[in-house]
């Protein structure tokens, strides 16, 4: 007898006498239902809306199917959900959840202009690529660049967002500066070989205030880490003091930023600084007695020993004046481990050990934030041919970080995941399977009953809605 079976059905190994079958006929199912939390953040903070206003749209409105806001939202939500490539969006464009996040009215794409696009509410990779290669208002307008990026507004967007979302000015605002490598495999514009990192790369500059991102600037690698940092500092300080005139500002960075121009400007403008100071023979001679005492402490205890000392120091030619230097004379099992920092904080404000251990060493947390961006939000995905396009990619990644950090600092406040990384947040909160049901009046997401963190999800949603005063 002839059997009737579907050629689309998949057969797996049987278990306990039961056959195991499968097929791709589940209907509208999304794997990212937790991303609805990100829409709550957008409804409360309007980050994507403000970011999209930094572009000038010169397209003919009669032919526009995807606004700049929708394109920006699609790209950045994709990064938040772990989709680093534009190619991914050729499949994601049919996801009704992503269409809902981007504010699309037609979630199924049933009314698209062209038949080939129907059933796909969002933009494809080619349209998104035209956004990423947007021209600049400061350059000659290419014939086919109809979306232009207002570079100055994009540069300052993150500082303004930080000031807008911080309700109460802190007593002391600490700005952490750092440069990192962005390895390149192609022949991108502006690439150079960096001897320290031993590769062709860019050398982006980051500025953080705690876990808040204030600045991300793509730079060529044929420069020092501190090149351009003074101009960035001036702009950031000006914006901060315009909002909070009385706040005290501290700039903190490693020895790559210990330059007389930066320190002199800080001294002349009432800004505190704390920089690492590269060791040299003169500095090592100054702490030789302290180091001997640390070695004796190590010999008697058998454990690592450290002592601190401070003194006024001036270089022979590069510094314009003497400055306070704090030295750590540390002796380990492997030998001497001296460290130096320079600051314009007085000894009455911070003693040497406290200044080094409590204030300077805390800057290491910034490096974790940079790693989050590069490892989990693809800030090092700078494979476009031009620096302008790669800079825009870096800003997209930066905004994705800002959104997920907002979810962490507001939604997850007081929970066991309050210090979770962006990767953990994505895995535990955003990656939730759900069946999507569409009707004229409702969009319903039937999320997986076996999702293990349902109570946490409800708490996060409640935290966000209360913080932003959102009503359903």
C-alpha positions as CSV (number, residue, x, y, z in Angstrom):
1,X,0.0,0.0,0.0
2,X,1.3,3.4,-0.9
3,X,2.0,5.8,2.0
4,X,1.3,9.5,2.0
5,X,4.1,11.5,3.5
6,X,5.4,15.0,3.2
7,X,8.7,15.4,1.4
8,X,9.4,18.4,3.6
9,X,9.2,16.4,6.8
10,X,12.5,15.5,8.5
11,X,13.0,12.2,10.2
12,X,15.3,11.7,13.2
13,X,16.3,8.7,15.3
14,X,13.4,7.1,17.2
15,X,13.3,7.0,21.0
16,X,11.6,4.4,23.2
17,X,9.5,3.2,20.3
18,X,8.4,6.7,19.2
19,X,9.3,8.2,15.9
20,X,10.8,11.7,15.9
21,X,9.7,14.0,13.0
22,X,10.3,17.7,12.3
23,X,9.4,20.2,9.6
24,X,9.8,24.0,9.1
25,X,6.1,24.8,9.3
26,X,5.9,26.5,12.7
27,X,4.7,29.8,11.3
28,X,6.0,33.1,12.7
29,X,8.6,32.2,15.3
30,X,11.3,34.5,16.6
31,X,14.4,33.6,18.6
32,X,14.8,37.1,20.0
33,X,11.5,37.9,21.9
34,X,13.5,39.4,24.8
35,X,14.4,42.3,22.6
36,X,11.0,43.8,23.4
37,X,12.8,45.1,26.5
38,X,15.0,47.2,24.2
39,X,12.0,48.8,22.7
40,X,10.9,49.9,26.2
41,X,14.3,51.6,26.5
42,X,13.8,53.4,23.2
43,X,10.3,54.5,24.2
44,X,11.7,55.9,27.4
45,X,15.0,57.4,26.2
46,X,14.6,57.9,22.4
47,X,18.2,57.1,21.8
48,X,17.7,55.8,18.3
49,X,15.4,58.6,17.4
50,X,18.0,61.2,18.4
51,X,20.8,59.3,16.8
52,X,18.9,59.1,13.5
53,X,18.4,62.9,13.6
54,X,22.2,63.2,13.1
55,X,21.7,62.2,9.4
56,X,20.4,64.3,6.6
57,X,18.1,62.4,4.2
58,X,18.1,63.8,0.7
59,X,16.2,60.9,-0.9
60,X,13.0,61.5,-2.9
61,X,10.2,60.9,-0.3
62,X,8.0,59.3,-3.0
63,X,10.5,56.4,-3.4
64,X,11.5,55.9,0.3
65,X,10.3,52.7,1.9
66,X,12.6,52.7,4.9
67,X,13.2,55.9,6.9
68,X,16.6,56.7,8.3
69,X,15.3,55.9,11.8
70,X,14.1,52.5,10.6
71,X,17.5,51.8,8.9
72,X,19.5,52.9,11.9
73,X,17.2,50.9,14.3
74,X,17.4,47.7,12.2
75,X,21.2,47.9,12.1
76,X,21.7,48.6,15.8
77,X,19.1,46.2,17.1
78,X,20.8,43.6,14.9
79,X,24.2,44.3,16.7
80,X,22.5,44.1,20.1
81,X,21.1,40.7,19.1
82,X,24.5,39.4,17.9
83,X,24.2,39.9,14.1
84,X,27.4,41.5,13.1
85,X,27.2,41.3,9.3
86,X,24.9,43.1,6.8
87,X,24.4,39.7,5.1
88,X,22.5,38.6,8.2
89,X,19.8,41.0,7.4
90,X,18.7,39.3,4.2
91,X,17.1,36.7,6.6
92,X,16.3,39.1,9.5
93,X,14.3,41.4,7.2
94,X,11.4,38.9,7.4
95,X,11.4,38.8,11.2
96,X,8.2,40.5,12.4
97,X,9.8,41.1,15.9
98,X,12.6,43.2,14.4
99,X,10.1,45.0,12.2
100,X,8.1,45.9,15.4
101,X,11.3,47.1,17.1
102,X,12.0,49.4,14.2
103,X,8.5,50.9,14.3
104,X,7.2,49.4,11.0
105,X,3.4,49.5,10.6
106,X,3.3,46.6,8.1
107,X,5.0,43.9,10.2
108,X,4.7,41.3,7.4
109,X,5.8,43.5,4.5
110,X,2.5,42.6,2.7
111,X,2.3,46.0,1.0
112,X,5.8,46.6,-0.2
113,X,6.1,48.3,-3.6
114,X,7.9,45.5,-5.4
115,X,6.6,41.9,-5.5
116,X,10.0,40.5,-4.7
117,X,10.1,42.3,-1.4
118,X,6.7,41.3,-0.1
119,X,6.8,39.2,3.0
120,X,9.9,41.1,4.1
121,X,9.1,44.2,6.1
122,X,12.7,45.5,6.5
123,X,15.6,46.6,4.4
124,X,18.1,44.2,2.8
125,X,21.9,44.3,3.0
126,X,22.3,46.6,0.0
127,X,20.0,49.3,1.4
128,X,21.8,49.1,4.8
129,X,25.1,49.3,3.1
130,X,24.1,52.6,1.5
131,X,23.4,53.9,5.0
132,X,26.8,52.7,6.3
133,X,28.6,54.4,3.4
134,X,26.8,57.7,3.9
135,X,28.6,60.8,2.8
136,X,29.5,63.6,5.2
137,X,28.3,67.2,5.2
138,X,32.0,68.2,5.5
139,X,33.0,66.5,2.3
140,X,32.0,66.7,-1.4
141,X,28.6,65.2,-1.8
142,X,29.0,62.1,-4.0
143,X,26.4,61.8,-6.7
144,X,24.7,58.7,-5.2
145,X,25.1,59.5,-1.5
146,X,21.6,60.6,-0.6
147,X,22.0,60.1,3.2
148,X,24.6,62.3,4.7
149,X,26.1,62.0,8.2
150,X,26.5,65.1,10.3
151,X,29.9,64.1,11.8
152,X,30.1,66.7,14.5
153,X,26.7,65.8,15.9
154,X,27.5,62.1,15.8
155,X,30.8,62.7,17.7
156,X,29.1,64.6,20.5
157,X,25.9,62.5,20.6
158,X,27.2,60.2,23.3
159,X,28.2,63.0,25.6
160,X,24.8,64.7,25.2
161,X,23.1,61.4,25.8
162,X,25.1,60.8,29.0
163,X,24.2,64.3,30.3
164,X,20.6,63.9,29.4
165,X,20.2,60.6,31.1
166,X,22.2,61.4,34.3
167,X,19.6,63.2,36.5
168,X,21.9,64.2,39.3
169,X,25.4,65.6,38.7
170,X,28.1,63.6,40.6
171,X,30.5,65.3,43.0
172,X,33.5,64.1,41.0
173,X,33.3,63.1,37.3
174,X,36.1,60.8,36.2
175,X,36.8,60.6,32.5
176,X,38.9,57.6,31.5
177,X,40.8,57.9,28.2
178,X,42.3,54.9,26.5
179,X,43.5,53.8,23.0
180,X,43.3,50.2,21.7
181,X,44.1,48.4,18.6
182,X,41.6,47.5,15.9
183,X,43.4,44.9,13.7
184,X,42.8,45.0,9.9
185,X,43.0,42.2,7.5
186,X,42.3,44.1,4.3
187,X,43.7,47.2,2.7
188,X,41.3,49.7,4.3
189,X,41.9,53.4,4.0
190,X,44.2,54.8,6.7
191,X,45.7,51.4,7.8
192,X,49.2,51.4,9.2
193,X,51.5,48.9,10.8
194,X,51.8,49.4,14.5
195,X,55.0,48.1,16.0
196,X,53.6,47.5,19.5
197,X,50.6,45.5,18.4
198,X,52.6,43.9,15.6
199,X,49.8,44.2,13.0
200,X,48.1,46.6,10.6
201,X,45.4,48.3,12.5
202,X,43.5,51.4,13.5
203,X,44.0,53.0,16.9
204,X,40.6,54.1,18.1
205,X,40.3,56.5,21.1
206,X,37.7,55.8,23.8
207,X,36.4,58.0,26.6
208,X,34.3,56.5,29.4
209,X,32.8,57.8,32.6
210,X,32.3,54.7,34.7
211,X,30.5,52.3,32.4
212,X,29.0,55.2,30.3
213,X,30.5,55.6,26.9
214,X,31.3,59.3,26.0
215,X,33.5,59.1,23.0
216,X,34.6,56.6,20.3
217,X,36.9,57.9,17.5
218,X,38.5,55.9,14.8
219,X,42.1,57.0,14.1
220,X,45.0,55.9,12.0
221,X,47.7,53.9,13.7
222,X,50.7,56.1,12.7
223,X,50.2,58.3,15.8
224,X,50.8,58.3,19.5
225,X,48.0,57.2,21.8
226,X,47.6,60.8,23.1
227,X,47.3,62.5,19.7
228,X,44.1,64.4,19.5
229,X,43.2,63.7,23.1
230,X,43.6,67.3,24.1
231,X,41.0,68.5,21.5
232,X,38.6,65.8,22.6
233,X,39.1,66.7,26.3
234,X,38.4,70.4,25.6
235,X,35.1,69.5,23.8
236,X,33.9,67.1,26.4
237,X,34.8,69.4,29.3
238,X,33.0,72.3,27.6
239,X,29.8,70.3,27.1
240,X,29.9,69.0,30.7
241,X,30.5,72.4,32.3
242,X,27.7,73.9,30.1
243,X,25.3,71.5,31.9
244,X,27.0,71.3,35.3
245,X,29.3,74.3,35.9
246,X,30.4,73.3,39.3
247,X,31.2,69.6,38.9
248,X,34.8,68.6,39.5
249,X,36.4,66.7,36.6
250,X,39.2,64.2,36.7
251,X,40.9,62.8,33.6
252,X,42.6,59.4,34.1
253,X,44.7,57.5,31.7
254,X,47.9,55.4,31.3
255,X,51.4,56.6,30.5
256,X,50.6,57.0,26.8
257,X,48.6,60.1,27.7
258,X,51.1,61.6,30.1
259,X,52.0,64.7,28.0
260,X,52.8,68.2,29.1
261,X,50.2,69.7,26.8
262,X,47.4,67.7,28.5
263,X,48.7,68.4,32.0
264,X,49.3,72.1,31.5
265,X,45.8,72.6,30.0
266,X,44.2,70.7,33.0
267,X,46.2,72.9,35.4
268,X,45.1,76.1,33.7
269,X,41.4,75.1,33.5
270,X,40.7,73.6,36.9
271,X,40.7,70.0,35.7
272,X,42.3,67.3,37.8
273,X,44.5,64.6,36.1
274,X,46.0,61.3,37.1
275,X,48.3,59.7,34.5
276,X,50.6,56.7,34.6
277,X,54.2,57.7,34.2
278,X,56.7,55.5,32.2
279,X,59.7,54.5,34.3
280,X,63.2,55.7,33.5
281,X,66.6,55.6,35.2
282,X,66.1,58.9,37.1
283,X,62.8,57.7,38.5
284,X,64.3,54.4,39.5
285,X,67.1,56.0,41.3
286,X,64.7,58.2,43.3
287,X,63.0,55.1,44.7
288,X,66.1,52.9,45.1
289,X,66.0,53.1,49.0
290,X,62.3,52.4,49.1
291,X,62.7,49.5,46.8
292,X,65.4,48.0,49.1
293,X,63.0,48.2,52.0
294,X,60.3,46.5,50.0
295,X,62.8,43.7,49.1
296,X,63.6,43.2,52.8
297,X,59.9,43.0,53.6
298,X,59.5,40.4,50.9
299,X,62.5,38.4,52.2
300,X,61.2,38.4,55.8
301,X,57.6,37.6,54.9
302,X,57.9,35.5,51.8
303,X,55.0,37.4,50.2
304,X,54.8,40.2,47.8
305,X,55.7,43.5,49.5
306,X,55.0,47.1,48.4
307,X,55.8,50.5,49.7
308,X,54.8,53.9,48.5
309,X,56.7,57.2,48.3
310,X,56.0,60.6,46.6
311,X,58.2,63.4,45.4
312,X,58.3,66.4,43.1
313,X,59.6,65.5,39.6
314,X,60.3,67.3,36.4
315,X,61.7,65.9,33.1
316,X,64.8,67.5,31.7
317,X,63.1,69.0,28.6
318,X,59.5,67.9,27.9
319,X,57.7,69.2,31.1
320,X,57.2,72.9,31.7
321,X,57.2,72.5,35.5
322,X,57.7,70.1,38.4
323,X,54.7,67.9,39.4
324,X,53.7,65.5,42.1
325,X,54.7,61.9,41.4
326,X,53.6,58.9,43.5
327,X,55.8,55.8,43.2
328,X,54.9,52.2,44.1
329,X,58.0,50.2,45.1
330,X,56.8,46.6,44.8
331,X,58.9,43.4,45.1
332,X,57.5,40.1,43.9
333,X,58.8,36.6,43.7
334,X,60.0,37.4,40.1
335,X,61.7,40.6,41.2
336,X,61.1,44.3,41.2
337,X,57.9,45.8,39.9
338,X,58.0,49.6,40.2
339,X,55.1,51.8,39.1
340,X,54.7,55.6,38.9
341,X,51.8,58.0,38.5
342,X,51.7,61.8,38.2
343,X,48.8,64.0,39.4
344,X,47.8,67.5,40.4
345,X,45.8,66.2,43.4
346,X,47.4,67.4,46.6
347,X,48.6,65.0,49.3
348,X,46.0,66.4,51.6
349,X,43.3,65.2,49.2
350,X,44.8,61.8,48.5
351,X,47.8,60.1,50.1
352,X,50.1,58.3,47.8
353,X,48.9,54.7,48.4
354,X,45.2,55.7,48.2
355,X,45.8,57.7,45.1
356,X,47.4,54.7,43.3
357,X,45.4,51.8,44.7
358,X,41.9,53.3,45.0
359,X,41.8,55.9,42.3
360,X,44.3,55.0,39.5
361,X,43.9,51.2,39.5
362,X,40.2,51.6,39.1
363,X,40.7,52.7,35.5
364,X,41.3,49.0,34.6
365,X,37.5,48.6,34.6
366,X,37.4,50.8,31.5
367,X,39.3,48.1,29.6
368,X,36.6,45.6,30.3
369,X,34.1,48.0,28.7
370,X,36.2,48.3,25.6
371,X,36.5,44.5,25.4
372,X,32.7,44.2,25.7
373,X,32.4,46.5,22.6
374,X,34.9,44.7,20.6
375,X,34.1,41.1,21.5
376,X,30.3,41.2,21.9
377,X,29.2,44.2,19.9
378,X,31.7,44.0,17.0
379,X,33.3,47.4,17.3
380,X,36.4,45.9,15.5
381,X,34.3,44.9,12.5
382,X,35.8,47.7,10.4
383,X,36.1,46.0,7.0
384,X,34.7,48.8,4.8
385,X,37.1,50.4,2.3
386,X,36.9,53.9,3.7
387,X,37.6,55.3,7.2
388,X,34.3,57.3,7.1
389,X,32.3,54.1,6.7
390,X,34.3,52.3,9.4
391,X,33.8,55.2,11.8
392,X,30.1,55.0,11.2
393,X,30.3,51.3,12.0
394,X,32.1,52.1,15.3
395,X,29.4,54.6,16.2
396,X,26.7,52.0,15.5
397,X,28.5,49.5,17.8
398,X,28.9,52.3,20.4
399,X,25.1,53.0,20.4
400,X,24.4,49.3,20.7
401,X,26.6,49.3,23.8
402,X,24.8,52.3,25.2
403,X,21.4,50.6,24.8
404,X,22.6,47.4,26.4
405,X,24.3,49.3,29.2
406,X,21.0,51.1,29.8
407,X,19.3,47.8,30.1
408,X,22.0,46.7,32.6
409,X,22.1,49.9,34.7
410,X,18.3,50.5,34.8
411,X,16.5,47.2,34.1
412,X,18.9,44.9,35.9
413,X,19.7,47.2,38.8
414,X,19.6,45.3,42.1
415,X,19.4,41.9,40.5
416,X,21.9,39.1,40.3
417,X,22.8,40.2,36.8
418,X,23.5,43.8,37.7
419,X,27.1,43.4,36.6
420,X,26.5,41.0,33.7
421,X,28.4,41.4,30.4
422,X,26.6,42.3,27.2
423,X,27.0,38.7,26.1
424,X,25.3,37.3,29.2
425,X,22.5,39.9,28.9
426,X,21.9,38.8,25.3
427,X,22.0,35.1,26.1
428,X,19.8,35.2,29.2
429,X,17.4,38.0,28.5
430,X,17.1,38.6,24.7
431,X,17.4,35.2,23.2
432,X,13.9,33.9,24.0
433,X,12.0,31.8,21.5
434,X,8.4,32.9,20.9
435,X,5.5,32.3,18.5
436,X,4.3,35.6,17.0
437,X,0.5,36.1,16.5
438,X,-0.6,39.1,14.4
439,X,-4.1,40.5,14.2
440,X,-5.7,43.8,13.4
441,X,-5.5,45.1,17.0
442,X,-2.9,43.0,18.6
443,X,0.7,41.6,18.3
444,X,1.1,38.7,20.7
445,X,4.3,36.9,21.6
446,X,3.8,33.5,23.1
447,X,7.2,33.0,24.7
448,X,8.7,29.6,25.6
449,X,7.1,28.2,28.7
450,X,10.4,26.6,29.7
451,X,12.3,29.9,29.8
452,X,14.1,29.7,33.1
453,X,14.3,33.4,34.1
454,X,10.7,34.4,33.8
455,X,10.7,36.2,37.2
456,X,13.8,38.1,36.3
457,X,12.3,39.1,33.0
458,X,9.2,40.5,34.6
459,X,11.3,42.4,37.2
460,X,13.4,44.0,34.4
461,X,10.3,45.0,32.5
462,X,8.8,46.5,35.6
463,X,12.0,48.4,36.4
464,X,12.2,49.9,32.9
465,X,8.5,51.0,32.8
466,X,8.7,52.6,36.3
467,X,12.0,54.3,35.5
468,X,10.7,55.8,32.3
469,X,7.1,56.3,33.5
470,X,5.7,54.2,30.7
471,X,2.1,53.1,30.6
472,X,0.8,50.2,28.7
